[in-house]
Amino acid sequence: MRRKIPNTGALVAFEAAARHESFTKAAEDLAMTQSAVCRQISSLEAYLGVPLFQRTRRGVRLTEAGMAYSRQVSATLETVEQDTLSIMAHQGRGATLELAVVPTFASQWLMPRLASFIAAHADITVNLTTRTRAFLFADTQFDAAIYFGDAHWPGTEAHYLMRENVVPVCSPRMIKSLSKPGKPVSPETIAGLPLLQQGTRPYAWRHWFESAGVKAANDLAGPRYELFSMLAQAARNDIGVALIPPMMIEDELADGRLMIACAHTYASSHAYYLMAPEQKAGMPALRTFAEWLTGQAAQYRAAAGMD
């Protein structure tokens, strides 16, 4: 049977016009005339039998149906573009993995190790895109995700990587103002400091203080930052004390830009996982990457005494 698919040129014109809500700007984007864009969209509306735009004296505005269709068309065209770039890059050889990753874990832990995977598997390209929260794989082009949470992500296969062991860190200047040289800061003293909060782990300080046997009145107070890299920057600039896994700030700890304020550590109940949708879990390239990644994580856990 012939597929019910509109003309690709009409879809491209519609996506640009929907993105700008302007036929004129769409024409500029596509190096077309405005009248050509109008014809493409009119032909698409005739094909669908549904108006996608409301025409007014001031311009055009998407209809409700147009809004819904534009989201679907935009995602589909993006997937086609990614697939096209991939096959052009490989000239039909090799494979490409599209991974969603949590940003700081990817930049601080994964990236320094990724070169060894590339050296061993030159035929597999690994593309990384940041995501900080769970999503529906069906709505994206991702083959897998490196994710922090629990293993209960419906429709996926989980590969355990490691837990987070967080410690309070701050600048050397703040340490110096709080204690004598070489003397650690107590959890009770930390409870009175400005606490930097991690947006995706809102109860991290509460759990840390509870594990240290301290009740802190302000454990949920303080500015919130989405990424550990932001927390580290804020701590370096004396804004407060942050709870960060040492693996995320190895360079800062090594060169003294940050210091561990108190040796008490707390192991989160959540962990890092490689999550793959069940329908893609058997992909040869993904299996190869999963075996390598879980092996790297096991080596790290053993070296850090985390097992």
C-alpha positions as CSV (number, residue, x, y, z in Angstrom):
1,M,0.0,0.0,0.0
2,R,1.1,3.5,-0.7
3,R,2.1,5.4,2.5
4,K,0.0,8.4,3.5
5,I,2.9,10.8,3.7
6,P,2.8,14.5,2.6
7,N,5.4,16.0,0.3
8,T,8.7,16.5,2.3
9,G,9.1,20.0,1.0
10,A,5.7,21.0,2.3
11,L,6.6,19.5,5.8
12,V,9.9,21.4,5.9
13,A,8.1,24.7,5.0
14,F,5.4,24.0,7.6
15,E,8.0,23.2,10.3
16,A,9.8,26.5,9.6
17,A,6.6,28.5,9.5
18,A,5.3,26.9,12.7
19,R,8.6,27.6,14.5
20,H,8.5,31.3,13.6
21,E,4.7,31.7,13.3
22,S,5.6,33.7,10.2
23,F,5.7,32.8,6.5
24,T,8.1,35.6,5.9
25,K,10.7,34.4,8.4
26,A,10.2,30.8,7.2
27,A,11.0,32.0,3.7
28,E,14.2,33.7,4.9
29,D,15.3,30.5,6.7
30,L,14.7,28.3,3.7
31,A,15.9,30.7,1.0
32,M,12.5,30.6,-0.7
33,T,10.0,33.3,-1.6
34,Q,7.1,33.9,0.7
35,S,4.7,32.9,-2.0
36,A,6.4,29.6,-2.4
37,V,6.1,28.9,1.4
38,C,2.4,29.9,1.2
39,R,1.9,27.4,-1.7
40,Q,3.6,24.6,0.2
41,I,1.6,25.1,3.3
42,S,-1.7,25.5,1.4
43,S,-1.0,22.2,-0.4
44,L,-0.3,20.5,2.9
45,E,-3.5,21.8,4.4
46,A,-5.4,20.6,1.3
47,Y,-3.7,17.2,1.6
48,L,-4.6,16.9,5.3
49,G,-8.0,18.5,5.0
50,V,-7.2,20.5,8.2
51,P,-6.3,24.2,8.6
52,L,-2.9,24.5,10.2
53,F,-2.8,28.3,10.5
54,Q,-5.2,31.1,11.1
55,R,-4.6,34.0,8.6
56,T,-5.1,37.4,10.1
57,R,-4.3,41.0,9.0
58,R,-1.3,40.9,11.4
59,G,0.1,37.6,10.1
60,V,-0.5,33.9,10.9
61,R,-1.1,31.9,14.0
62,L,-1.1,28.2,14.5
63,T,-4.4,26.5,15.0
64,E,-4.7,23.9,17.8
65,A,-4.3,21.1,15.2
66,G,-1.3,23.0,13.8
67,M,0.4,23.2,17.2
68,A,0.0,19.4,17.8
69,Y,1.1,18.6,14.2
70,S,4.1,20.9,14.4
71,R,5.5,19.1,17.4
72,Q,5.3,15.8,15.7
73,V,6.7,17.0,12.4
74,S,9.6,18.8,14.1
75,A,10.6,15.7,16.1
76,T,10.3,13.5,12.9
77,L,12.4,15.9,10.8
78,E,15.0,16.1,13.5
79,T,15.3,12.3,13.6
80,V,15.5,12.1,9.8
81,E,18.3,14.7,9.9
82,Q,20.2,12.9,12.6
83,D,20.0,9.6,10.7
84,T,21.1,11.4,7.5
85,L,24.1,13.0,9.1
86,S,25.0,9.6,10.7
87,I,25.0,7.7,7.4
88,M,26.8,10.5,5.6
89,A,29.5,10.5,8.3
90,H,30.0,6.7,8.2
91,Q,29.4,6.3,4.4
92,G,27.1,3.3,5.3
93,R,29.7,1.7,7.6
94,G,29.7,1.4,11.4
95,A,27.0,2.5,13.9
96,T,26.0,5.5,15.9
97,L,24.6,5.6,19.4
98,E,22.5,8.5,20.6
99,L,22.9,8.8,24.4
100,A,21.1,11.1,26.8
101,V,23.4,11.9,29.7
102,V,23.4,13.7,33.0
103,P,25.8,16.7,32.4
104,T,28.4,16.7,35.1
105,F,28.7,12.9,35.3
106,A,29.2,12.8,31.6
107,S,31.8,15.6,31.5
108,Q,33.7,14.7,34.7
109,W,33.6,10.9,34.8
110,L,32.5,9.5,31.3
111,M,34.5,11.8,29.0
112,P,37.9,11.1,30.4
113,R,37.3,7.4,29.8
114,L,35.5,7.6,26.5
115,A,38.7,7.7,24.4
116,S,39.5,4.1,25.4
117,F,36.1,3.0,24.0
118,I,36.6,5.0,20.8
119,A,40.1,3.5,20.4
120,A,38.8,-0.1,20.7
121,H,35.6,0.5,18.7
122,A,36.4,3.0,16.0
123,D,33.3,1.9,14.0
124,I,30.9,3.1,16.7
125,T,30.2,6.8,17.1
126,V,28.8,7.9,20.5
127,N,26.8,11.1,20.5
128,L,26.0,12.7,23.8
129,T,23.0,15.0,24.6
130,T,22.3,16.3,28.1
131,R,19.1,15.5,30.0
132,T,18.7,16.1,33.7
133,R,15.3,14.3,34.2
134,A,13.5,11.2,33.0
135,F,11.7,11.3,29.7
136,L,9.9,9.0,27.3
137,F,12.2,7.3,24.9
138,A,9.4,7.1,22.3
139,D,9.4,10.9,22.1
140,T,13.1,11.1,21.3
141,Q,15.8,9.7,19.1
142,F,17.9,8.3,22.0
143,D,19.1,4.7,22.0
144,A,19.9,4.8,25.8
145,A,20.4,7.2,28.7
146,I,22.9,7.5,31.6
147,Y,20.5,8.5,34.3
148,F,20.5,9.1,38.1
149,G,17.6,7.7,40.0
150,D,16.2,4.2,40.6
151,A,16.0,1.3,38.2
152,H,12.2,1.5,37.8
153,W,11.9,3.2,34.4
154,P,9.0,1.4,32.6
155,G,9.9,-0.3,29.4
156,T,13.6,-0.2,29.9
157,E,16.5,-2.4,30.7
158,A,18.8,-1.1,33.5
159,H,22.6,-1.5,33.9
160,Y,23.8,-0.5,37.3
161,L,26.9,1.8,37.3
162,M,27.5,3.3,40.8
163,R,26.0,5.2,43.7
164,E,26.8,8.7,44.8
165,N,28.9,9.2,47.9
166,V,28.6,12.9,48.7
167,V,30.7,15.0,51.0
168,P,30.4,18.7,52.0
169,V,32.9,20.9,50.2
170,C,33.7,24.6,50.2
171,S,36.5,27.0,49.4
172,P,39.8,27.1,51.3
173,R,38.9,30.6,52.5
174,M,35.7,29.4,54.1
175,I,37.5,26.5,55.8
176,K,40.1,28.8,57.2
177,S,37.5,31.1,58.7
178,L,35.7,28.2,60.4
179,S,38.4,26.0,61.9
180,K,42.1,25.8,62.9
181,P,44.4,24.6,60.2
182,G,44.1,20.8,59.6
183,K,41.1,20.5,61.9
184,P,37.9,19.3,60.2
185,V,34.6,21.2,60.5
186,S,31.9,19.4,62.5
187,P,28.5,18.6,61.0
188,E,27.0,21.0,63.7
189,T,29.1,23.9,62.4
190,I,28.1,23.1,58.8
191,A,24.5,23.2,59.8
192,G,24.9,26.9,60.5
193,L,26.5,27.7,57.1
194,P,24.8,28.8,53.9
195,L,23.9,25.5,52.2
196,L,23.9,25.2,48.4
197,Q,21.1,23.0,47.2
198,Q,21.1,20.6,44.2
199,G,17.8,21.1,42.3
200,T,17.4,17.4,41.3
201,R,18.3,16.2,44.8
202,P,16.2,18.5,47.0
203,Y,16.6,16.4,50.2
204,A,20.3,15.7,49.9
205,W,21.3,17.9,52.9
206,R,18.5,16.5,55.1
207,H,19.7,13.0,54.4
208,W,23.4,13.9,55.0
209,F,22.6,15.6,58.4
210,E,20.4,12.7,59.4
211,S,23.2,10.2,58.6
212,A,25.5,12.3,60.8
213,G,23.0,12.4,63.7
214,V,22.5,16.1,63.4
215,K,19.2,18.0,63.2
216,A,19.6,21.1,61.0
217,A,16.8,23.7,60.9
218,N,17.8,25.1,57.5
219,D,18.6,21.8,55.7
220,L,16.2,22.7,52.8
221,A,17.2,26.4,52.6
222,G,19.6,28.0,50.3
223,P,20.0,28.8,46.6
224,R,19.3,25.9,44.2
225,Y,21.4,24.9,41.2
226,E,20.6,22.3,38.7
227,L,24.1,20.9,38.0
228,F,27.0,19.8,40.2
229,S,29.2,22.0,38.1
230,M,27.2,25.0,39.1
231,L,27.4,24.0,42.8
232,A,31.1,23.6,42.5
233,Q,31.5,27.1,41.0
234,A,29.3,28.6,43.7
235,A,31.3,26.9,46.4
236,R,34.6,28.1,44.9
237,N,33.2,31.6,45.1
238,D,32.4,31.4,48.8
239,I,28.6,31.4,48.3
240,G,28.2,28.5,50.6
241,V,29.0,24.8,51.2
242,A,27.9,22.1,48.7
243,L,27.3,18.4,48.8
244,I,29.1,16.9,45.9
245,P,30.5,13.4,45.0
246,P,34.3,13.7,44.9
247,M,34.4,12.0,41.5
248,M,32.7,15.2,40.1
249,I,35.4,17.6,41.4
250,E,38.7,15.6,41.3
251,D,40.6,18.5,39.6
252,E,39.3,21.1,42.1
253,L,40.2,19.0,45.1
254,A,43.6,18.2,43.6
255,D,44.6,21.8,43.0
256,G,43.0,23.1,46.2
257,R,40.2,25.2,44.7
258,L,37.8,23.2,46.8
259,M,38.3,21.4,50.1
260,I,36.4,18.7,51.9
261,A,35.0,20.4,54.9
262,C,34.0,17.3,56.8
263,A,34.9,13.7,56.1
264,H,31.5,12.3,56.9
265,T,30.0,10.9,53.7
266,Y,26.5,9.8,52.7
267,A,25.7,7.1,50.1
268,S,22.6,8.0,48.2
269,S,19.8,5.4,47.9
270,H,19.7,6.3,44.2
271,A,22.4,5.4,41.7
272,Y,23.6,6.0,38.1
273,Y,22.3,3.5,35.5
274,L,22.6,3.0,31.8
275,M,18.9,2.7,30.8
276,A,18.0,1.3,27.4
277,P,14.5,0.9,26.0
278,E,13.6,-2.8,25.7
279,Q,13.2,-2.7,21.9
280,K,16.7,-1.3,21.5
281,A,18.5,-3.3,24.2
282,G,19.6,-5.9,21.7
283,M,21.4,-3.5,19.3
284,P,25.0,-4.8,18.8
285,A,26.5,-1.4,19.2
286,L,24.5,-0.7,22.4
287,R,25.4,-4.1,23.9
288,T,29.1,-3.4,23.2
289,F,28.9,0.0,24.8
290,A,27.0,-1.3,27.8
291,E,29.6,-4.0,28.4
292,W,32.4,-1.5,28.3
293,L,30.6,1.1,30.5
294,T,29.6,-1.4,33.2
295,G,33.2,-2.7,33.2
296,Q,34.6,0.8,33.6
297,A,32.1,1.5,36.5
298,A,33.1,-1.8,38.2
299,Q,36.8,-0.8,38.0
300,Y,36.0,2.6,39.5
301,R,33.9,1.2,42.3
302,A,36.6,-1.3,43.3
303,A,39.3,1.4,43.2
304,A,37.2,3.8,45.3
305,G,36.1,1.1,47.8
306,M,32.5,1.6,46.8
307,D,31.5,-2.1,46.4
